[in-house]
Amino acid sequence: MPRQADHDQRRRQIAEAVWRLASRSGLEDVTLRQVAAEAGVSVRLVQYYFGNRDGLLLTSLEILNADAERRAKERAEAAEEAPTSRGTVRGVLLELLPLDEERRTRQLVYVAYFVRFLNDENLGAVARDAPPELERLIAGLIAWGQERGEVPADLDPRPEAELLLAATDGLQTSVLLGQRTPEEAVALVDHQLNRLFVGVGYDRPGHPPGGRAGDVTAR
């Protein structure tokens, strides 16, 4: 009897095929047969794991979101031996930017899903749930910074988190279009974080602790 790990690996193999097709040519005309060919499996196997086309697109997006969350945590933890609230927030935000091939591909997949988000209620629900979760995560990290004296106590963490995410969303598009370089986008993120995290160690505009302004360190 196949192990659960084998099932998970096969589902991921098929989901990655969806991502590749989405990043190359969008999702509007993608079929189960195309996905099966891209993944090197049979159409019947795709149907076995995902059911129909809608189930395939929905589950592939959920796997992608889980990947992004896991990678954000890994990069944030690897960035510093003693994690700080600023460093952790920075790691989460940089994970949302197309700073390398992995993150660029992920953002292109999200762009391909965008039209589907607007017209498909199930996919739209996944998209609508993601920003509140991220906002809660970053708001909690900002509140942690307040407890550590790194963020002014009179700031409201939730709108600050919303603004950071909105700004990062805009930077995603500008980097994908070539309007800004990845380094310029990171410098803007650091600039905004330096305005928010003004406690000990964060009072030198443009110079985040442990690195130069604009360094792409979340790797």
C-alpha positions as CSV (number, residue, x, y, z in Angstrom):
1,M,0.0,0.0,0.0
2,P,1.5,3.4,-1.0
3,R,2.7,5.5,1.9
4,Q,1.2,8.9,2.6
5,A,4.5,10.5,1.7
6,D,4.2,8.9,-1.8
7,H,0.7,10.4,-2.2
8,D,1.9,13.8,-1.0
9,Q,4.8,13.7,-3.4
10,R,2.6,12.8,-6.4
11,R,0.1,15.6,-5.5
12,R,3.0,18.0,-5.4
13,Q,4.4,16.8,-8.7
14,I,1.0,17.6,-10.3
15,A,0.6,20.9,-8.5
16,E,4.0,22.0,-9.7
17,A,3.0,21.2,-13.3
18,V,0.0,23.6,-12.8
19,W,2.4,26.3,-11.5
20,R,4.7,25.9,-14.5
21,L,1.8,26.2,-16.9
22,A,0.4,29.1,-15.1
23,S,3.7,31.0,-15.0
24,R,4.2,30.5,-18.7
25,S,0.8,31.1,-20.3
26,G,-1.9,31.7,-17.6
27,L,-4.7,29.4,-16.5
28,E,-7.7,30.3,-18.6
29,D,-7.3,27.5,-21.1
30,V,-5.4,25.0,-19.0
31,T,-6.9,21.5,-19.2
32,L,-6.4,18.3,-17.1
33,R,-4.8,16.7,-20.2
34,Q,-2.2,19.6,-20.4
35,V,-1.4,19.3,-16.7
36,A,-1.1,15.5,-17.0
37,A,1.3,15.9,-19.9
38,E,3.4,18.6,-18.1
39,A,3.6,16.4,-15.0
40,G,4.4,13.2,-16.9
41,V,1.4,11.3,-15.5
42,S,-2.0,10.1,-16.8
43,V,-5.2,12.1,-16.9
44,R,-6.7,9.4,-14.7
45,L,-4.1,10.0,-12.0
46,V,-4.8,13.7,-12.0
47,Q,-8.5,13.0,-11.6
48,Y,-7.7,10.5,-8.8
49,Y,-5.9,13.1,-6.7
50,F,-7.8,16.3,-7.6
51,G,-11.1,15.3,-9.1
52,N,-12.1,17.9,-11.6
53,R,-10.3,21.1,-13.0
54,D,-11.7,23.3,-10.3
55,G,-10.4,20.9,-7.6
56,L,-7.0,20.8,-9.3
57,L,-6.7,24.6,-9.4
58,L,-7.9,25.1,-5.9
59,T,-5.7,22.5,-4.3
60,S,-2.6,23.6,-6.3
61,L,-3.1,27.1,-4.9
62,E,-3.5,25.8,-1.4
63,I,-0.2,23.9,-1.7
64,L,1.5,27.0,-3.1
65,N,0.3,29.1,-0.2
66,A,1.5,26.5,2.3
67,D,4.9,26.5,0.6
68,A,5.1,30.3,0.8
69,E,4.2,30.3,4.5
70,R,6.8,27.7,5.2
71,R,9.5,29.4,3.2
72,A,8.8,32.7,4.9
73,K,9.3,31.2,8.3
74,E,12.5,29.4,7.3
75,R,14.0,32.5,5.8
76,A,13.1,34.6,8.8
77,E,14.5,32.1,11.2
78,A,17.7,31.7,9.2
79,A,18.2,35.5,8.9
80,E,19.3,36.0,12.5
81,E,20.6,33.8,15.3
82,A,18.5,35.8,17.8
83,P,15.3,36.7,15.9
84,T,14.0,40.2,16.3
85,S,10.6,41.5,15.5
86,R,12.0,43.7,12.7
87,G,14.0,40.9,11.2
88,T,11.0,38.5,11.3
89,V,8.7,41.1,9.7
90,R,11.4,41.8,7.1
91,G,11.7,38.1,6.3
92,V,8.0,37.7,5.8
93,L,7.8,40.8,3.5
94,L,10.7,39.8,1.4
95,E,9.2,36.4,0.8
96,L,6.4,38.2,-1.0
97,L,8.7,39.9,-3.5
98,P,10.1,38.2,-6.7
99,L,13.7,38.4,-5.5
100,D,14.9,35.1,-7.0
101,E,13.6,32.5,-9.5
102,E,11.6,30.6,-6.9
103,R,9.7,33.7,-5.7
104,R,9.4,35.2,-9.1
105,T,7.7,32.1,-10.4
106,R,5.4,32.1,-7.4
107,Q,4.3,35.7,-8.1
108,L,3.8,34.9,-11.8
109,V,1.5,32.0,-10.7
110,Y,-0.5,34.4,-8.5
111,V,-0.8,36.8,-11.4
112,A,-2.2,33.9,-13.5
113,Y,-4.7,33.1,-10.8
114,F,-5.9,36.7,-10.4
115,V,-8.5,36.6,-13.1
116,R,-9.8,33.3,-11.7
117,F,-10.0,34.9,-8.3
118,L,-12.4,37.5,-9.7
119,N,-14.7,35.0,-11.4
120,D,-14.5,31.8,-9.2
121,E,-16.0,32.0,-5.8
122,N,-14.0,29.1,-4.3
123,L,-10.6,30.4,-5.6
124,G,-11.6,33.9,-4.6
125,A,-12.3,32.8,-1.0
126,V,-8.7,31.4,-0.8
127,A,-7.3,34.7,-2.0
128,R,-9.5,36.8,0.3
129,D,-8.4,34.7,3.3
130,A,-4.7,35.1,2.7
131,P,-4.3,38.9,3.4
132,P,-6.1,38.8,6.8
133,E,-3.9,35.9,7.9
134,L,-0.7,37.8,6.9
135,E,-2.0,41.0,8.5
136,R,-2.6,39.2,11.7
137,L,0.8,37.7,11.6
138,I,2.6,41.0,11.0
139,A,0.4,42.9,13.4
140,G,1.4,40.3,16.1
141,L,5.1,40.8,15.3
142,I,4.7,44.6,15.5
143,A,3.0,44.2,18.9
144,W,5.9,42.0,19.9
145,G,8.2,44.8,18.8
146,Q,6.3,47.2,21.1
147,E,6.8,44.9,24.0
148,R,10.6,44.9,23.3
149,G,10.7,48.7,23.0
150,E,11.5,48.5,19.2
151,V,8.2,50.1,18.1
152,P,6.5,53.1,19.5
153,A,3.8,52.1,22.0
154,D,1.2,54.5,20.7
155,L,1.0,52.9,17.2
156,D,-1.8,50.6,16.3
157,P,-0.2,47.4,14.9
158,R,-3.1,46.3,12.6
159,P,-3.2,49.4,10.2
160,E,0.6,49.4,10.2
161,A,0.6,45.8,9.1
162,E,-2.0,46.5,6.5
163,L,0.1,49.4,5.0
164,L,3.3,47.3,5.0
165,L,1.5,44.5,3.0
166,A,-0.2,46.9,0.6
167,A,3.1,48.6,-0.1
168,T,4.8,45.2,-0.7
169,D,2.0,44.1,-3.0
170,G,2.7,47.2,-5.1
171,L,6.4,46.4,-5.2
172,Q,5.7,42.9,-6.5
173,T,4.2,44.3,-9.7
174,S,6.8,46.9,-10.2
175,V,9.6,44.4,-9.9
176,L,7.8,41.9,-12.3
177,L,7.4,44.7,-14.8
178,G,11.0,45.8,-14.5
179,Q,10.1,49.2,-13.2
180,R,12.3,48.6,-10.1
181,T,15.2,46.2,-9.5
182,P,14.9,43.7,-6.6
183,E,17.5,45.7,-4.8
184,E,15.5,48.9,-5.1
185,A,12.4,47.1,-3.8
186,V,14.2,45.7,-0.8
187,A,15.6,49.2,0.0
188,L,12.1,50.6,0.0
189,V,11.0,47.9,2.4
190,D,13.9,48.6,4.7
191,H,13.1,52.3,4.5
192,Q,9.6,51.8,5.7
193,L,10.7,49.3,8.4
194,N,13.3,51.9,9.7
195,R,10.4,54.3,10.1
196,L,8.4,51.8,12.1
197,F,11.1,50.1,14.2
198,V,12.8,53.0,15.9
199,G,13.9,51.4,19.1
200,V,17.5,50.5,20.2
201,G,19.5,49.3,17.1
202,Y,17.0,50.7,14.6
203,D,17.7,54.4,14.8
204,R,20.0,54.7,11.8
205,P,17.9,55.4,8.7
206,G,18.8,53.1,5.8
207,H,21.0,50.8,8.0
208,P,19.1,47.8,9.3
209,P,20.9,45.8,12.0
210,G,23.2,43.2,10.6
211,G,23.2,44.4,7.0
212,R,23.3,47.2,4.5
213,A,20.2,49.0,3.3
214,G,18.9,47.3,0.2
215,D,20.7,44.0,0.8
216,V,18.6,41.1,-0.5
217,T,19.3,38.9,2.6
218,A,16.2,36.7,2.8
219,R,17.6,33.7,1.1
